[in-house]
C-alpha cells in the first residue's frame, strides 16, 4: 500500500517546485538576454544588426565590428558626424547608412573579410573620385585595409561634397 503524504510535506514540495520553476525562468531569461545581446557576424565579419534609425544602431554595429575594423568604423563615423553634424543615420540590410534630408542616403559602410568598404552613392560626381569603381557609373567605393591609414581630411571633403548632390533614394 502507498504511503500517505502529510499536508506539511505537500506544502514543502509545492514551495520547492515553485522555487525551482522561478529559478528556471530566471535562468532561461538570462540565457535569452545573453543570446540576444551577442551579435552574429555574417560573412566577411559583417555584424548582423537589426534594421533601425538613429545613432544607437550605428554605434551597436561599430561595437560589433571584429578586431581592427571597429577602430576603422569609429573613425569613419567620427569623420562623417564632424563633417555633417545633422547627418541622418540608420542601419539597413546589416550596414550603416548616412544620409542628408532631401538628398537621400549618401554613404554606406560594410565589412568584408579583408577590408571595410565605404560606398559613396554619388561618388562619380566627387572630385577627386574615390578610387573603387562600380558597375554603376555614379557609385564609387573606398576600401580600407587593416594596414591603411585613413586620410580623414580627404574623407571629410568627400562627405561634404556628397551631401550637396543627390544620393540614393530608395
N, C-alpha and C positions, 0 to 999 in steps of 0.2 A: 504494500500500500504506500502511496506517495506521502511524503512528509508535508505537514501543513506549515505554511509560511506565516509568521506573525505579522500583524499590522505594522509594527515598528520596522521590521525588516523590509516590508514593501515600500515604506516611506523612504528609507535609506537608499534602496535600489533606485527609486524614482529620482532622488536627488543626484545620485551618481550618474544616471543616464542623462538627466538634464545638463549636468556639468560637462560631461563628455561631448554632448551634442553642441553645446555653446562653444567649447574649445575647438571642436572640429570646424564649426562655422568660422571662427576667428582664423584658424589655420588656413582654411580654404580661401577666405577673403584676403589674407596676407599673401598667399601664393598667387592669387589672381592679380592683385595690385603689383606684385613684383614682376609678373609676366607682362602686364600691360605697360609698365614703366620701362621695360627693356625694349629697345628699338631694334627691329630686324634690319639687317643690312642686305640689300639686294645685290644683284650682280655688279661687280666693279666697286663694291663697298658703298653704294649709294644708300643712304638711310631711307627707310620707309616711314614717312611721317604723314599723318592724316591731313587731308585737304582742309585748309583753314586760312583765313585772312588775318593780317596783322604781324607785329614783330615777334610775338611769342612763338609761333610755329617756325619762323625763320631761325630763332635762337635755338630751338629744340633740334632742328636739322643740323645746325652748325655744331652743337654739342655732341651730336651722334656721328658726325663725320669721323672716320677712323684715322688715327695717327696724325701725321703731318698735314693731312687735308683739313683738319679742324682749324689749324692756325691760318691756312690759306682762306678758309671760309670766313673767319673773323676779320681778316684784313680786307677781303672783298666787301663784306657788309659795312665795315667802318668807312671805307673809301666812298662807297655809294651813298651812305647816310650823311656823310660830311658834305659831299658834293650836292646832294639833293635832300635837304632836311625834311621836306614834306613828301618824300617818296612813299608810294603805296607798296605794301609788302604782302605776299601770300605764298603759301606752299600749295602747289597744284602738281599732280602727276609725280609726286615724290621729289619735287625740285623747287627751290626758292625762285620766285618771280618778283621783279621790281618794276613798278610802273609809275606813270605820271597821268593824273586826271586829264582826260581829253585826248591823250596821246596813246593810251593803251599800255601794254607790257613792253618794256624796252630792253630788259636784261633777264636772263635766266642762268642759273648755276646748276651744274650736275657733276656728280662724282663718277669717275671711271677708274679702272684698276690702277693705271699709272699716272693719271693726271686729273685735274679739276678743270672742267670746261665752262667758260663764260661765253654765253651766246648773246650777241647784240642783234636784235631783230631788225634793226635798220643799219647794221654795220657797214653795208655797202655805201652808205652816204657819209660815213665818218672820214675825217682827214687826220692823220693817215688812216687807212683802213686797217682794222685788226687783221692779223696775218692768216688766220684759218678761213678757208673757203667753204662754201656750202653748195649744194645743188641748186639752191635758190640764190639768185644774184644779190638780193637785198640783205641776206643774212651773212654775218661774219662771226668767227669764233676766236677766242684766245684760250689756248690750252696751257695750263700751268703745271709743270712737272715738279717733283719734290726738290730738285736742285735749283730751280729757277728762283730768282729774286723778282718780286713783283714791282714793276715801275708804277708806283702809286700815283705819281703826277700824270703819267700818260693815261692810266685807268680813269682817274678823276676827269680828265679832259674828254675822254670818250663818253663817260657817263653824262657830263654836261651837254655835249653835242647830241647824244641820243635822246635827251629829254626834250629837245627842241624839234624833233621830227617825229612823224607818226610811227609808232611801234607796231606790235601785233595786237589786234583787237579780235578776240575770239567771237 
